[in-house]
Amino acid sequence: MGTMQLSRRGSVPPFQVMSILRRVGELRAEGRDVISLCAGEPSGGAAPSVNAAAAAVHAGGESLNYTPAAGLPELRQAIAGHYARWYGTAVDPSEVIVTTGASGAFMLAFLAAFEAGDAVAIARPGYPAYRNILTALGLRVVEIPCGPQTRYQPTPELLDAARREHGRLAGLILASPANPTGTMVTRPELEALRAWCARNDARLISDEIYHGITYPEPGAPDPLGVSARELGSDAVVISSFSKFWGMPGWRVGWLLAPSELAAGIEALAGNVALCPPASAQRAAVHAFDEEAYAFGEAQLAEFARTRAALLERLPELGWGEAAPADGAFYLYAQLGPALGSFPDAAAWCSALLEEEGVALTPGSDFDGVLGAGAVRLSFAAGPEAVNRAVGRILAFQGRHTR
C-alpha cells in the first residue's frame, strides 16, 4: 500500500496555549493546585442575564434548529445597536455577520478578501493564529517587526519597508488592544494606517475583540478603543463576546463586512459552518442588556485592580522590558536575567508549571524571532490568583537564578 498524500495545510504549529491548557488539565486531574495564567479567559464568566437566557433556552424545550448563516436577525440588530452605543456610529444590521467566535470571523474574512499567494501583513509579536490560519489558506505572511519604539504596533513607515522588501501587500491585520502586548493605536495612528491601506489597495482587517478592556488615563480620548468602523466602511471589523462579555467558550463572534465582501462571506459561512451555535446566539442577544453592560464594567474594574497589583510587583520579579499593557489583560515581558540557566522561555515555562503549578505562555508563540526569552502572563484570573502566582514564580526564580 502506497503512502497517501498529506496536505501541508496541516503542518502549521499548534497554538501553544492549547497545549499548555492540556497539561494544566492533566496536572489538576492528578490533584495538583495549578494557577492558570496562560489563556485569555475572564474569570467572572458571562453576565447573569446571559446565563439565565441560556438556561431558559434549554429548559423551554425550544427546538435549536439552524439559524440563518449570518446569524439571528435579532442578534445582528443588537450588535448594530452596540456600535451606536459605544462609538456613536451607525451600522446597518445587514453589515453584521455573526460567526463561530472571532476565529470563525478570521477564516471567513481571509477566504473572502484574499487569493491564495497574496501577502498579508501582521505585527510581530502578534496572535499566532493569524499567522497559522493565513499559512494554512495558502497566503504569504509578512511579519512586521514591531518593538517598543512603535509601542509594538505597525506604522506606515514599517509597512512601506515591508512593501519594498516583499512587494504588494494585499492586507493588514491590526489588533488594538493587541495580543500579547495589550498596546493600542490612537485615532490618528489608526487613520494613518487606514489611509496607507487605501493608497496601497490593501484590505484592513481590524481585530477589536479586546475593546472595552482598556486602562486609559482619566479624560483620555476614545477610552473604549477606536473602531475602524468609525472611520469608514472599507475595513473588515472583527469582534467577539469572549472578552468584555466573558464568554470565550460560547463561541460567538461577529464581523462587520464591507458591502463588496458581504455576499461572499455569508455564502462561505453557510458552507463552512451552516451557522454559529444557536443557543449561544439566543443568549448573546442579552449581552446587550443594561445588566450585562454593568457586569462587564464591573469585571473591567477587577482587571484594572489586578493589573495595578501586578505592575506594582513587577520590580520584584526582576524581568526585562515589558510592554505597556494599555488594554486587554496580558503582560508581555522579556524574562531578562530571570531566565537563569534555561535555554529559552519555553523551557522556563515548562519547569515553572511542573515545579510550582503556574502556567504562563512562552513568547515564542507570538514572536518567532525575539520571543524566545519572553513570556505572556494573563491576569484575567483576578488579583488573588495573580498574587499567589507571583509568590510561586519568585520561589521558582529563587531556586534557578543567582
Summary of the structure (lengths in Angstrom):
residues: 402
radius of gyration: 21.0
end to end distance: 57.3
largest distance: 70.0
contacts: 1384
relative contact order: 0.17
helix: 49%
strand: 13%
